[in-house]
Amino acid sequence: MNNAMKKLIIFSVATLLLVACGNKNRHRDGSQTEINNATIVDTAVVAEVIKPTVNVYIENSGSMDGYVKDKTEFKGAIRDLLVLLKYHYDEDSINLFFINNQINVPQLKVLNKQKDIGKEVTAKIDLTSFAQDIELKWRNGQEKTAWQNTNLNQIFKMILGKTDNKTISILFSDCIYSIHGSENAVALLQDEKSLTKDAFLTKWKNDKVPLATTVVKMKSKFDGKYYPFTGDHNGYYLKGDRPYYICVIANQEILGDFNKNIELKADKVEGFENKYTLLSEKSKNLYYSVLQSTLNKGRFKSDRTKSKSNYIHGITDVNLQSTGGGCTRGKEENLQLAVTVDYSNVQVENDYLTNPDNYTVTTKNFIVKEVLPIDSVKVTANDKILIAKDKPTHIIVLEAKTKGVNDVTLVLNKQMPQWIAESSTEDDTSQSRTEGKTFGLNYWLTGIAEAYQTIYPDNKYFFECTISIDK
């Protein structure tokens, strides 16, 4: 065999081996994985998953004592939340703290070794049973000066200081401003509101972290002393249901994942009442469409230049004559349009979405008559076909103010939900004045909302749409 033939055989064998090795690691879907020390190459796009640290802070100042006496919804909510957190996040990334004038790691008494009985040690906490006897660990090792008088704004400064792009901070608190000893409550509440606003603005200015905030109103049995704004010496015994709040602060994307997977609602967390989320994101390009016949008054055709097979963004050939029977037939009525929207990715409660007061028709030629969950409406057959692909969640019914109609622009405003004003009081000097209410709540949440408005002045709407009308 000559040298040329040997070289040809060697080259052929080497080629076959390379092809075999290459095919050996080729997947059925066409992607490849290179083995040993080489880089993994895959045609599938894998999104980076941030595994956040979850810090849970439970305020244990004197005003919170009434929530941990005997069996309460407060304990139940802590239990429910910790169970959900343990399921969705890495248990080792979940940290529990008590907070007052300082942040404290819960101290547990060691009972399993005779020589260590009575010693206070930091130990791994069982998340599922932590709330069951929380009163036993309520203030172990803490000086009275740390918890006797606390300041809500100081608590938020401490928490914000430990919140970054990979942290979820969760606070359990009655969220009552401490302005003891003054009769001029409104003036001092305004001062505290400004300090709240400053705490959030300073965080954004220094760290440039696009934080979002969810505030959840909760309800629990309370059995203890209540301290009104007029001073601790005017404190009174209170037994009954009291509100408190769960406040969740995190990077916007992380909080979106939290709100999707940790469902803080009535059937998931004991004592839930309401929820409010403040976001830094701009209005979303949500799916919307005029419905062809459902809940409409008047007749029209879809404007093909502004419509597709799955949506209608414009109408033409508007006819205001009634199609009803009897003496109303042929009578002109003001145009009524039903616009369906997909709110499934908007972090807002259904009560907010269905309240017409939260909408504005900027063109001022229509009013929002009502807003309905789509599953509560009998949608006509042709409209079911139109929206089948996009699965919208709500229907907004617009009614023209006059018979002369033109383009209409509608927005869903970012504003505080109505339950906040209803849950707030400026006078907590008696139990009857505080039932279901929190002293200074409206000021506290306004301070946070004003911080968002300052940083994102153009971020005013959850949703905006325009329907063109060519009569």
Backbone hydrogen bonds, N-H to C=O, Kabsch-Sander energy under -0.5 kcal/mol:
donor,donor_aa,acceptor,acceptor_aa,energy
6,K,2,N,-1.9
7,K,3,N,-2.4
8,L,4,A,-1.8
9,I,5,M,-2.2
10,I,6,K,-2.5
11,F,7,K,-2.3
12,S,8,L,-2.1
13,V,9,I,-2.4
14,A,10,I,-2.3
15,T,11,F,-2.1
16,L,12,S,-2.2
17,L,13,V,-2.3
18,L,14,A,-2.2
19,V,15,T,-2.3
20,A,16,L,-2.5
21,C,17,L,-2.7
22,G,18,L,-2.3
23,N,19,V,-2.4
24,K,20,A,-2.1
25,N,21,C,-0.9
26,R,23,N,-1.6
27,H,25,N,-0.6
27,H,31,S,-2.6
30,G,27,H,-1.7
33,T,25,N,-1.5
38,A,35,I,-1.4
46,V,44,A,-0.6
47,A,45,V,-0.6
50,I,48,E,-0.6
51,K,49,V,-0.5
53,T,166,K,-2.7
54,V,93,S,-2.6
55,N,53,T,-0.6
55,N,168,I,-3.0
56,V,54,V,-0.6
56,V,95,N,-3.2
57,Y,55,N,-0.6
57,Y,170,I,-4.0
58,I,97,F,-2.5
59,E,57,Y,-0.6
59,E,172,F,-2.7
60,N,99,I,-1.6
62,G,147,W,-1.9
64,M,61,S,-1.9
65,D,62,G,-1.2
67,Y,64,M,-1.7
68,V,65,D,-1.6
70,D,68,V,-0.6
72,T,70,D,-0.6
76,G,72,T,-1.8
77,A,73,E,-2.8
78,I,74,F,-1.9
79,R,75,K,-2.5
80,D,76,G,-2.9
81,L,77,A,-2.8
82,L,78,I,-2.5
83,V,79,R,-2.1
84,L,80,D,-2.0
85,L,81,L,-2.9
86,K,82,L,-2.5
87,Y,83,V,-1.6
88,H,84,L,-2.2
89,Y,85,L,-2.9
93,S,90,D,-2.1
94,I,91,E,-1.6
95,N,54,V,-3.1
95,N,93,S,-0.6
97,F,56,V,-2.6
98,F,104,N,-3.0
99,I,58,I,-1.9
100,N,102,Q,-2.1
101,N,146,A,-1.6
104,N,98,F,-3.4
108,L,106,P,-0.5
108,L,121,V,-2.1
110,V,119,K,-1.2
111,L,109,K,-0.5
116,D,113,K,-1.3
117,I,113,K,-0.6
117,I,114,Q,-1.0
118,G,110,V,-0.6
119,K,116,D,-2.2
121,V,108,L,-1.8
121,V,119,K,-0.6
123,A,121,V,-0.6
127,L,125,I,-0.9
129,S,126,D,-0.7
130,F,126,D,-1.0
132,Q,129,S,-0.8
133,D,129,S,-0.7
133,D,130,F,-0.5
134,I,131,A,-1.4
136,L,133,D,-2.0
137,K,133,D,-0.5
137,K,134,I,-1.1
142,Q,139,R,-2.0
146,A,143,E,-1.5
147,W,143,E,-0.8
147,W,144,K,-0.6
148,Q,144,K,-2.2
155,I,151,N,-2.1
156,F,152,L,-2.1
157,K,153,N,-2.1
158,M,154,Q,-2.1
159,I,155,I,-2.2
160,L,156,F,-3.1
161,G,157,K,-1.9
162,K,158,M,-0.6
162,K,159,I,-1.2
163,T,160,L,-1.5
164,D,162,K,-0.6
167,T,164,D,-1.6
168,I,53,T,-3.0
169,S,167,T,-0.5
169,S,249,I,-2.8
170,I,55,N,-2.9
170,I,168,I,-0.5
171,L,247,C,-2.8
172,F,57,Y,-2.7
173,S,171,L,-0.6
173,S,245,Y,-2.3
177,Y,175,C,-0.5
177,Y,439,F,-0.9
179,I,177,Y,-0.9
181,G,229,F,-1.0
182,S,179,I,-0.8
182,S,229,F,-1.0
185,A,183,E,-1.6
188,L,184,N,-1.6
189,L,185,A,-2.6
190,Q,186,V,-2.1
191,D,187,A,-1.6
192,E,188,L,-2.4
193,K,189,L,-2.6
194,S,190,Q,-1.9
195,L,191,D,-1.7
196,T,192,E,-2.2
197,K,193,K,-2.5
198,D,194,S,-2.3
199,A,195,L,-2.1
200,F,196,T,-1.7
201,L,197,K,-2.5
202,T,198,D,-2.8
203,K,199,A,-1.4
204,W,200,F,-2.1
205,K,201,L,-2.7
206,N,202,T,-2.4
207,D,203,K,-2.5
208,K,204,W,-1.9
211,L,209,V,-2.2
212,A,250,A,-3.1
213,T,278,L,-2.3
214,T,248,V,-2.8
215,V,276,Y,-3.4
216,V,246,I,-2.8
217,K,215,V,-0.5
217,K,274,N,-2.1
218,M,244,Y,-3.1
219,K,271,G,-1.6
220,S,242,R,-2.2
222,F,240,G,-2.1
223,D,66,G,-1.7
224,G,238,L,-2.3
226,Y,236,Y,-3.1
231,G,228,P,-1.6
234,N,231,G,-1.9
235,G,232,D,-2.0
236,Y,226,Y,-2.1
238,L,224,G,-3.1
240,G,222,F,-2.3
242,R,220,S,-3.0
244,Y,218,M,-1.5
245,Y,173,S,-3.1
246,I,216,V,-2.1
247,C,171,L,-2.6
247,C,245,Y,-0.5
248,V,214,T,-3.2
248,V,246,I,-0.5
249,I,169,S,-2.8
250,A,212,A,-2.0
251,N,167,T,-0.5
252,Q,210,P,-1.8
255,L,251,N,-3.0
256,G,252,Q,-2.1
257,D,253,E,-1.9
258,F,254,I,-2.4
259,N,255,L,-3.2
260,K,256,G,-1.4
261,N,257,D,-2.2
262,I,258,F,-3.7
263,E,261,N,-0.9
264,L,262,I,-1.0
265,K,263,E,-1.5
268,K,265,K,-1.9
269,V,265,K,-2.5
272,F,269,V,-1.5
273,E,217,K,-2.2
274,N,217,K,-1.4
276,Y,215,V,-2.3
278,L,213,T,-3.5
279,L,277,T,-0.5
284,K,462,F,-1.7
286,L,284,K,-1.6
289,S,340,T,-1.9
290,V,312,I,-2.5
291,L,338,A,-3.1
296,N,293,S,-1.3
297,K,336,Q,-1.9
299,R,319,N,-3.2
301,K,316,T,-2.9
303,D,314,G,-2.9
304,R,302,S,-0.9
306,K,303,D,-1.8
307,S,304,R,-0.8
308,K,311,Y,-2.3
311,Y,308,K,-0.7
313,H,306,K,-1.4
315,I,468,S,-2.8
316,T,301,K,-2.8
317,D,470,D,-1.1
318,V,470,D,-0.5
319,N,299,R,-3.3
322,S,331,K,-2.6
328,T,325,G,-1.1
329,R,326,G,-1.3
330,G,322,S,-1.8
331,K,328,T,-2.0
333,E,320,L,-2.5
336,Q,297,K,-2.1
337,L,398,L,-2.6
339,V,337,L,-0.5
339,V,396,I,-3.1
340,T,289,S,-3.0
340,T,338,A,-0.5
341,V,394,H,-2.2
342,D,287,Y,-2.1
343,Y,341,V,-0.8
346,V,343,Y,-2.0
347,Q,345,N,-0.5
348,V,346,V,-2.1
352,Y,349,E,-0.6
353,L,349,E,-1.9
354,T,350,N,-2.2
355,N,352,Y,-1.2
358,N,355,N,-2.1
359,Y,356,P,-1.8
360,T,411,V,-2.2
362,T,360,T,-1.0
362,T,409,T,-1.1
363,T,409,T,-0.9
364,K,361,V,-1.5
367,I,399,E,-2.2
369,K,367,I,-1.0
369,K,397,V,-2.4
370,E,397,V,-1.0
371,V,354,T,-0.6
372,L,395,I,-2.7
374,I,393,T,-3.0
376,S,373,P,-2.0
377,V,374,I,-1.6
379,V,377,V,-1.1
384,K,380,T,-2.1
385,I,381,A,-1.6
386,L,382,N,-1.6
387,I,383,D,-2.2
388,A,384,K,-0.8
391,K,387,I,-1.8
393,T,341,V,-1.8
394,H,341,V,-2.3
395,I,372,L,-2.9
396,I,339,V,-3.6
397,V,370,E,-3.0
397,V,395,I,-0.6
398,L,337,L,-3.4
398,L,396,I,-0.6
399,E,367,I,-2.3
400,A,335,L,-3.1
401,K,365,N,-2.5
405,V,403,K,-0.7
408,V,467,I,-2.4
410,L,465,C,-2.7
411,V,360,T,-2.2
412,L,463,F,-2.4
413,N,358,N,-2.4
413,N,411,V,-0.7
414,K,460,K,-2.7
415,Q,413,N,-0.9
420,I,417,P,-1.5
421,A,417,P,-0.6
422,E,418,Q,-1.6
423,S,419,W,-1.1
423,S,420,I,-0.5
424,S,421,A,-1.0
425,T,438,T,-1.7
433,R,430,S,-0.8
434,T,430,S,-0.6
434,T,431,Q,-1.1
435,E,431,Q,-0.7
437,K,434,T,-2.4
438,T,423,S,-2.9
440,G,425,T,-2.5
441,L,438,T,-1.6
444,W,440,G,-2.2
445,L,441,L,-2.5
446,T,442,N,-1.8
447,G,443,Y,-2.2
448,I,444,W,-1.5
449,A,445,L,-2.7
450,E,446,T,-2.9
451,A,447,G,-1.4
452,Y,448,I,-1.8
453,Q,449,A,-2.3
454,T,450,E,-2.0
455,I,451,A,-2.0
456,Y,452,Y,-2.8
459,N,456,Y,-1.6
460,K,458,D,-1.6
462,F,412,L,-3.2
463,F,412,L,-1.0
464,E,284,K,-0.5
465,C,410,L,-2.4
467,I,408,V,-2.9
468,S,313,H,-1.9
468,S,466,T,-0.6
470,D,315,I,-2.5
471,K,469,I,-0.7
